[in-house]
Amino acid sequence: MDKAMKEREAQIAKNKALNDSFQAGKAAMEAKNYTAAVDAFKKASELEGGDQAVIWANLADAYSAAAKEKPTEAAPLREGAAEAYKKAIEKKPDDATLYNNYALVLGYEKKIPKLRRLSKRPRNSILRVPVVITTTLGRCS
């Protein structure tokens, strides 16, 4: 019984660390402190249980916001955003918003051929992802 209690307490501590990192990232985003948000979401993604679409998506959003705030450093920040969006899409492939935001990042980086390849994927009858990506092409070019 004592071992089970210790294991439960350890799990609660891990969950608290994950939640604290995630909430710190959300608070930093709200305060428009995008560098701190990126750091907090990165930390959350590295913790046990942190490999979740919502964490990767928020990390990507933080990178994207930082790129808009720091145009001279935008290229590596957008690359970070693209990588985070890809991980979020792997975890939650049915979320059209992730595809749209990923397409925007690729468009801003002028990676249109890659974006066009993404739009040629088989259509999902629910999402119509190619429609979202094709629409996004017009906003970025």
MOGIZI-V283890 format. One record per backbone hydrogen bond with DSSP energy under -0.5 kcal/mol. NH is the residue of the N-H (numbers start at 1). CO is the residue of the C=O. If there is no record, write none. Layout:
# MOGIZI-V283890
nh:NH co:CO
nh:NH co:CO
This chain:
# MOGIZI-V283890
nh:5 co:1
nh:6 co:2
nh:7 co:3
nh:8 co:4
nh:9 co:5
nh:10 co:6
nh:11 co:7
nh:12 co:8
nh:13 co:9
nh:14 co:10
nh:15 co:11
nh:16 co:12
nh:17 co:13
nh:18 co:14
nh:19 co:15
nh:20 co:16
nh:21 co:17
nh:22 co:18
nh:23 co:19
nh:24 co:20
nh:25 co:21
nh:26 co:22
nh:27 co:23
nh:28 co:24
nh:29 co:25
nh:30 co:26
nh:31 co:27
nh:32 co:29
nh:33 co:28
nh:34 co:32
nh:37 co:33
nh:38 co:34
nh:39 co:35
nh:40 co:36
nh:41 co:37
nh:42 co:38
nh:43 co:39
nh:44 co:40
nh:45 co:41
nh:46 co:42
nh:46 co:43
nh:47 co:43
nh:47 co:44
nh:50 co:47
nh:52 co:50
nh:56 co:52
nh:57 co:53
nh:58 co:54
nh:59 co:55
nh:60 co:56
nh:61 co:57
nh:62 co:58
nh:63 co:59
nh:64 co:60
nh:65 co:61
nh:66 co:62
nh:67 co:63
nh:68 co:64
nh:69 co:65
nh:70 co:66
nh:73 co:70
nh:74 co:71
nh:77 co:73
nh:78 co:74
nh:79 co:75
nh:80 co:76
nh:81 co:77
nh:82 co:78
nh:83 co:79
nh:84 co:80
nh:85 co:81
nh:86 co:82
nh:87 co:83
nh:88 co:84
nh:89 co:85
nh:90 co:86
nh:91 co:87
nh:92 co:88
nh:95 co:92
nh:96 co:94
nh:98 co:95
nh:99 co:95
nh:100 co:96
nh:101 co:97
nh:102 co:98
nh:103 co:99
nh:104 co:100
nh:105 co:101
nh:106 co:102
nh:107 co:103
nh:108 co:104
nh:109 co:105
nh:110 co:107
nh:111 co:106
nh:115 co:111
nh:116 co:112
nh:117 co:113
nh:118 co:114
nh:119 co:115
nh:120 co:116
nh:120 co:117
nh:121 co:118
nh:125 co:123
nh:128 co:124
nh:131 co:128
nh:132 co:128
nh:133 co:129
nh:134 co:130
nh:135 co:131
nh:136 co:132
nh:137 co:133
nh:138 co:134
nh:139 co:135
nh:139 co:136
nh:140 co:136
nh:141 co:137
